[in-house]
Amino acid sequence: MSKVIMVIDDSPSIRQLASFTLKSAGFEVIEASDGQEALGKLDGSKIHLIVSDVNMPNMDGITFVREARKIPRYQFTPIMILTTESDTSKKLQGKEAGAHAWLVKPFNPDRLLKAVNKLVA
């Protein structure tokens, strides 16, 4: 059974690129366009990793991380932030919310896979 990764980004092209990269490496991918939609897809099924943007409508990535951590099934699920934000204070907010890793866009597909494999190994 392949490992499941949720990709959350309001940019369809970023979601497509990340999903294509992950699917090509054998992962199953669930997509969401913002944090609110992603929370609705946290239905208790096993998700091995969540990759989330920060700046999104309806619910930003930092808020999503905080909300996901309140759900017992996803309390310890690794979360990687994939964003254009490189500000140290934003990174700190992400870490305090419960994110495990931070990758800055634009991303190299190989670099994404390397980071993903560290978190789902």
N, C-alpha and C positions, 0 to 999 in steps of 0.2 A: 504494500500500500504506500502510495507516495505521500510525502509530507505536504501539509496545507499551509499556504501563506495568504494572508489578507493584504491587499494593496489598496490604500486609501489616498486618493488625490483628486482634486477638482479638475485637473487638466487631463482630458481624454488621451492626449498624445503621450503624456508621462505614464499614465496607467497602462496604455498599450505597450509601450517600450518595456516597462518593468515586468508586466505580465508575460510578454513574449520571451524576455530573458529568462524568467523563472520557469516558465513552461518548457522551454528548450532544455533546461537543466533537469527536467523530470518532476518539478513541483506542480501541485494542483493549486490554482489561484482563485481566490474570491476577490471581486472588485467592489469598491464603494467610492462614491464621488465626494463624500464629506464625512465628518465624524458622526453626525446624526444617523446617516444611512448605515454606516459601519456598525454602530451600536445595535441597530435593528437586526443586523445579520449575525450578531453574537448570540446564537441560539442554543448554546451548550455543546455544540459539536467541537471536536478537537481542532484547534488551530495551533500550528507549531511556531508561527512567527507572524507579527503584524508589522507592516511597513507603512508609515503614515507621513503625509505632508503636514506642515504646520499651518500655513495660511490657506484656509478654506472657508466658504460660506457656511451658514447654519451652525456648524460646530468646528472650531479649529482643532488642530492636532494635539495641542497640550491639554485642552479640556477633554478631548477624547481619551487620552491616556489616563487622566484622573478618573474618568467615568468607567473605563474598562477595568481599572484596578479595583473598583468597588464590587465587581461581579466575581464571586468566589472561583468560578471555573477558569477565569482569565487573569486571576490575581498575579500569577507568576509566568504568564506567557511572555516571551521576549518581544519587545517592541523596539523597532528601529525607526528613527525619524529620518526622512528623506526630504530635504527642503533647500530652498535658496538661502535660508537664514544661516549666517555663520557667526552671529553675535554671541559673545560669551554668556551674556545674561540670558539669552533665549536657550542656549544649551543647558545652562544651570536649571532653568525652569523645567525643561524637558526631563532632566535627570531627577529633579525633585518630584516630578509627577510620576516617574516610574519607567522612563525610557532607558533602554540598555545601550543604544548606539546612536550615532548621529552621522549622517552622510550628506554632503552638500551637493546640490544639483548645479550644473549638469553633471550627471554621473556616467561613469564608464561601466558598461555592462559587466565586464570582468571584475571590476572593483565591487560592484553590487553583489555578485555571486560569492566573492570571497568573504564579504561581511556577513551575508546570509548564512553561508556554510559554517562560519564560526558560531553563530547564534543557534542554529538548529542541529548541530552535531551531537 
